Amino acid sequence: MKNIIKKYLKDNIAKTLLYFSNTFIIILFFYLYTDGKVPIKYPLIVSFFIYFLFISIPLYRYIKFNKSIRKSIDNPNYGIEVDTYEREEVLRVITAIHSQYNKKIYKLKNQMKDSTKFFSQWVHNMKTPLSVIGLIIQKIEDKKDYDDELIMEFKRENSRLNDNLEQILNLIRIEDFSTDYTPEVVNLYDSLKQVINDERSNFIYSKVYPKILFSKEDVYILTDKKWNQFMLKQIISNGIKYSRGEKGKNIFFDIEKKDKYIYFSIEDQGIGIPFYDLDRVFEPFFTGENGRKYKNSSGIGLYICSVIADKLGQELTIDSKEGEGTTVKIRYLSKM
């Protein structure tokens, strides 16, 4: 309110100076004309009273108009009140500009939808030959006359391609998350076992081994099963990638219960993340120092995980020591 009044007085400073200059000249004229016999107190009081009316009535309208504009920002359906032709013309221009931009935004949204549909269909088409490659690998394995290491390499690369395409599809689906979200009670142990099984080839190839440190009883959480498994897969895949080496290493899975929450930790024994990169790991396309060492890093995985966790009402945190490993924690709401 004070800010509006200050702006109004500033806008009308020229009128105020002109008004009081005119008043001063008139009073001075009569004062000199009558040799000081005309009292000036009364005309000054009248002048100030007229000025008060002159400034306060438009001020009231000014405040009312500004308040209605501010309310319309938060509530587009709120009607802006106008009481002068000037403000009516301003409102007409604002409405016209708003309408033009709405049309442009609507057009761009439709273009984006068409592009997204095309891109989504293209990704689905790419998944078909990958499935065929998987069947070919299976046929080769059935013949039992193949190079184990070579087939493992084929399976791993095929799985990576499939995971990357699935990552892109989920990035597209996040835009319409509410239409693809089903909250339910999920057994965290079973979901984890499923993800580990899906990543079995990756674990074996990389000589990294999963260690589940908790039992499957009473590990029920409220989440969306599909999105949660995708998030776990991304985190575990990162843990495997950055733990790969000559010596066998482990990824540990454990839980901690606090009040109505379950804290699920995924701890690897990998290369760790430099402290100066930790604050940026959830930024889109940020790969950091490790990304320069591992050329297949996209910088999208953890970003998608952070978006999914936020939309699911979960909390995702990461802690790491360079050369020692990384721990990712997810806070779930447990089944009440």
C-alpha positions in Angstrom: 0.0 0.0 0.0 2.7 2.5 1.0 4.6 1.7 -2.2 1.5 2.4 -4.3 1.0 5.8 -2.6 4.6 6.7 -3.1 4.4 5.9 -6.8 1.2 7.9 -7.2 2.6 11.0 -5.5 5.7 10.7 -7.6 3.6 10.5 -10.8 1.7 13.6 -9.7 4.6 15.7 -8.4 4.4 18.0 -11.4 0.6 18.7 -10.8 1.3 19.3 -7.1 4.1 21.8 -7.9 1.9 23.5 -10.5 -1.1 23.7 -8.1 0.9 25.2 -5.2 2.8 27.6 -7.5 -0.5 28.9 -8.8 -1.9 29.2 -5.3 1.2 31.1 -4.1 1.1 33.5 -7.1 -2.6 34.3 -6.6 -2.3 34.9 -2.8 0.9 37.0 -3.3 -0.9 39.1 -5.9 -3.8 39.9 -3.6 -1.5 40.4 -0.6 0.6 43.0 -2.5 -2.5 44.6 -4.2 -4.1 45.3 -0.8 -0.9 46.2 1.0 -1.1 43.2 3.2 -4.6 43.9 4.4 -6.0 40.5 3.1 -5.5 37.6 5.5 -3.7 34.7 3.9 -4.4 32.0 6.4 -8.0 31.4 5.2 -7.2 31.1 1.5 -4.3 28.8 2.4 -6.6 26.5 4.4 -9.1 26.4 1.5 -6.3 25.8 -1.0 -5.0 22.8 1.1 -8.5 21.4 1.5 -9.1 21.6 -2.3 -5.7 20.0 -2.9 -6.6 17.2 -0.5 -9.8 16.5 -2.5 -7.9 16.9 -5.8 -5.3 14.4 -4.9 -7.2 11.9 -2.6 -10.1 10.9 -4.9 -7.8 10.0 -7.9 -5.5 8.3 -5.3 -8.4 6.1 -4.2 -9.1 5.1 -7.8 -5.4 4.6 -8.5 -5.0 2.2 -5.5 -8.2 0.3 -6.5 -6.9 -0.1 -10.1 -3.5 -1.3 -9.0 -4.9 -3.8 -6.5 -7.2 -5.3 -9.1 -4.2 -5.7 -11.5 -2.2 -7.5 -8.9 -5.1 -9.8 -8.0 -5.6 -10.6 -11.7 -2.0 -11.8 -11.9 -2.7 -14.6 -9.3 -6.2 -15.1 -10.5 -6.7 -14.6 -14.3 -10.5 -14.8 -13.9 -10.5 -11.8 -11.6 -11.9 -8.7 -13.4 -9.7 -5.5 -13.5 -11.7 -2.5 -12.3 -11.3 0.6 -14.5 -12.9 4.1 -13.9 -11.1 6.3 -16.5 -10.9 6.2 -20.3 -7.1 6.1 -20.0 -7.1 3.0 -17.8 -9.8 1.4 -20.0 -7.5 1.9 -23.0 -4.5 0.4 -21.0 -6.7 -2.6 -20.1 -7.7 -3.1 -23.7 -4.0 -3.1 -24.8 -3.1 -5.5 -22.0 -5.9 -7.9 -23.0 -5.0 -7.7 -26.7 -1.3 -8.5 -25.9 -2.4 -11.3 -23.5 -4.6 -12.8 -26.2 -1.9 -12.7 -28.8 0.6 -14.5 -26.5 -2.0 -17.1 -25.5 -2.5 -17.9 -29.2 1.3 -18.2 -29.7 1.7 -20.4 -26.6 -1.2 -22.6 -27.7 0.4 -23.0 -31.2 3.8 -23.9 -29.7 2.2 -26.4 -27.3 0.5 -28.2 -30.2 3.8 -28.2 -32.1 5.5 -29.7 -29.1 2.9 -32.3 -28.7 3.3 -33.3 -32.4 7.1 -33.4 -32.0 6.8 -35.5 -28.8 4.4 -38.0 -30.4 6.7 -38.4 -33.4 9.8 -38.8 -31.2 8.0 -41.2 -28.9 6.9 -43.3 -31.8 10.5 -43.3 -33.2 11.9 -44.5 -29.8 9.2 -47.3 -29.8 10.2 -48.3 -33.3 13.9 -48.4 -32.2 13.0 -50.8 -29.4 11.7 -53.4 -31.9 15.1 -54.3 -33.5 16.6 -54.4 -30.0 14.1 -57.1 -29.1 15.0 -59.0 -32.2 18.7 -58.7 -31.3 17.9 -60.1 -27.9 16.1 -63.1 -29.5 19.1 -63.7 -31.9 21.5 -63.8 -28.9 19.2 -66.2 -27.1 19.2 -68.5 -30.2 23.0 -68.4 -30.3 23.1 -69.3 -26.6 20.7 -72.3 -27.2 23.2 -73.7 -29.7 25.9 -73.8 -26.9 28.6 -73.1 -29.4 29.6 -69.5 -28.8 32.2 -67.2 -27.2 30.9 -66.5 -23.7 32.7 -63.2 -23.4 31.5 -62.0 -26.8 27.9 -62.8 -26.2 28.1 -61.2 -22.8 29.4 -58.0 -24.5 26.5 -58.1 -27.0 23.9 -58.6 -24.2 25.4 -55.8 -22.2 25.4 -53.3 -25.1 21.9 -54.4 -26.2 20.7 -53.8 -22.6 22.4 -50.4 -22.5 20.7 -49.3 -25.7 17.4 -50.5 -24.4 17.9 -48.7 -21.1 18.8 -45.5 -22.9 15.7 -45.6 -25.1 13.6 -46.3 -22.0 15.2 -43.3 -20.3 14.2 -41.1 -23.2 10.6 -42.4 -23.1 10.4 -41.7 -19.3 11.8 -38.2 -19.8 8.9 -37.6 -22.3 6.3 -39.2 -19.9 7.4 -37.0 -17.0 5.7 -34.0 -18.8 2.4 -35.8 -18.2 3.3 -37.5 -15.0 -0.2 -37.2 -13.4 -1.7 -39.3 -16.2 0.9 -42.1 -15.7 1.0 -42.3 -11.9 -0.6 -44.9 -9.7 0.1 -44.6 -6.0 0.0 -48.0 -4.3 1.6 -50.1 -1.5 4.8 -51.7 -2.8 7.1 -54.3 -1.3 10.5 -52.6 -1.6 12.3 -55.9 -1.2 10.5 -57.4 -4.2 11.0 -54.3 -6.3 14.7 -54.3 -5.5 15.1 -58.0 -6.4 13.4 -57.4 -9.7 15.7 -54.6 -10.6 18.8 -56.6 -9.5 17.6 -59.5 -11.7 17.1 -57.1 -14.7 20.7 -55.9 -14.2 22.1 -59.3 -13.7 24.2 -59.3 -16.9 25.6 -55.9 -16.0 26.5 -57.0 -12.5 28.3 -60.1 -13.8 30.1 -58.3 -16.6 31.3 -55.5 -14.3 32.3 -57.9 -11.5 30.1 -56.0 -9.1 27.9 -57.9 -6.7 24.7 -56.9 -4.9 24.4 -57.3 -1.1 21.0 -56.9 0.4 21.4 -56.3 4.2 17.7 -56.3 5.2 15.0 -58.9 5.2 11.9 -58.8 3.1 9.4 -58.5 6.0 7.7 -55.2 6.8 9.3 -53.2 3.9 6.1 -51.8 2.5 6.2 -48.3 1.1 3.7 -46.0 -0.7 4.9 -45.2 -4.2 4.3 -45.9 -7.9 5.9 -49.3 -8.6 6.9 -48.6 -12.2 8.4 -45.2 -11.6 10.1 -46.3 -8.4 11.7 -49.3 -10.2 12.9 -47.1 -13.0 14.5 -44.7 -10.4 16.2 -47.7 -8.6 17.5 -49.0 -11.9 19.1 -45.7 -12.8 20.9 -45.4 -9.4 22.0 -49.0 -9.4 23.2 -48.8 -13.0 25.3 -45.7 -12.0 26.7 -47.6 -9.0 27.7 -50.5 -11.2 29.3 -48.3 -13.9 31.5 -46.3 -11.5 32.4 -49.5 -9.4 33.7 -51.5 -12.4 37.2 -52.7 -12.2 39.6 -55.6 -11.9 38.7 -56.5 -8.3 35.2 -57.6 -7.4 33.3 -54.9 -5.6 29.9 -54.7 -3.9 26.8 -52.6 -3.8 25.1 -52.6 -0.5 21.3 -52.2 0.0 19.9 -51.4 3.5 17.0 -49.7 5.2 16.4 -47.6 8.3 13.0 -46.9 9.8 12.3 -43.5 11.4 8.7 -42.6 12.5 6.5 -42.9 9.4 9.4 -43.0 6.9 11.7 -45.7 5.5 15.2 -44.6 4.5 16.6 -46.8 1.7 20.3 -46.6 1.1 22.3 -47.8 -2.0 26.0 -47.7 -1.2 28.6 -48.6 -3.8 32.4 -49.0 -3.6 33.2 -47.0 -6.7 35.4 -44.1 -7.6 33.2 -41.6 -5.7 32.2 -38.0 -6.7 34.5 -35.0 -6.1 33.1 -32.7 -3.4 32.9 -29.8 -5.9 30.6 -31.8 -8.1 28.2 -33.0 -5.4 25.9 -30.0 -5.4 25.3 -30.3 -9.1 24.7 -34.0 -9.7 21.0 -33.5 -10.0 21.3 -30.8 -12.7 20.2 -31.9 -16.2 23.1 -32.9 -18.5 25.7 -32.3 -15.8 28.4 -35.0 -16.0 31.2 -33.5 -13.9 34.7 -34.8 -13.6 33.6 -38.5 -13.7 31.6 -37.8 -16.9 34.8 -36.8 -18.6 36.4 -40.1 -17.5 33.4 -42.3 -18.6 32.4 -41.1 -22.0 29.0 -42.9 -22.0 27.7 -40.6 -19.1 24.7 -38.5 -20.3 24.0 -36.5 -17.1 20.3 -37.3 -17.4 19.9 -40.3 -15.1 20.2 -38.6 -11.7 18.2 -35.6 -13.0 15.3 -37.8 -14.0 15.6 -39.6 -10.6 15.4 -36.2 -8.7 12.3 -35.2 -10.8 10.6 -38.6 -10.2 11.4 -38.5 -6.4 9.9 -34.9 -6.2 6.7 -35.9 -8.0 6.3 -39.0 -5.9 6.8 -37.0 -2.7 10.0 -38.8 -1.9 13.3 -37.3 -0.8 16.5 -38.1 -2.7 20.0 -37.3 -1.2 23.5 -38.3 -2.2 26.7 -38.4 -0.3 30.1 -39.4 -1.6 33.8 -39.5 -0.9 36.2 -39.5 -3.8 38.0 -42.8 -4.1 35.8 -44.5 -1.5 32.3 -44.7 -2.9 28.9 -43.1 -3.1 25.7 -43.5 -1.0 22.3 -42.6 -2.4 19.4 -42.4 0.1 15.7 -42.4 -0.7 13.1 -41.4 1.9 9.8 -43.3 1.4 6.6 -42.9 3.2 6.0 -46.3 4.8 2.7 -48.1 4.8 0.6 -46.8 7.7 
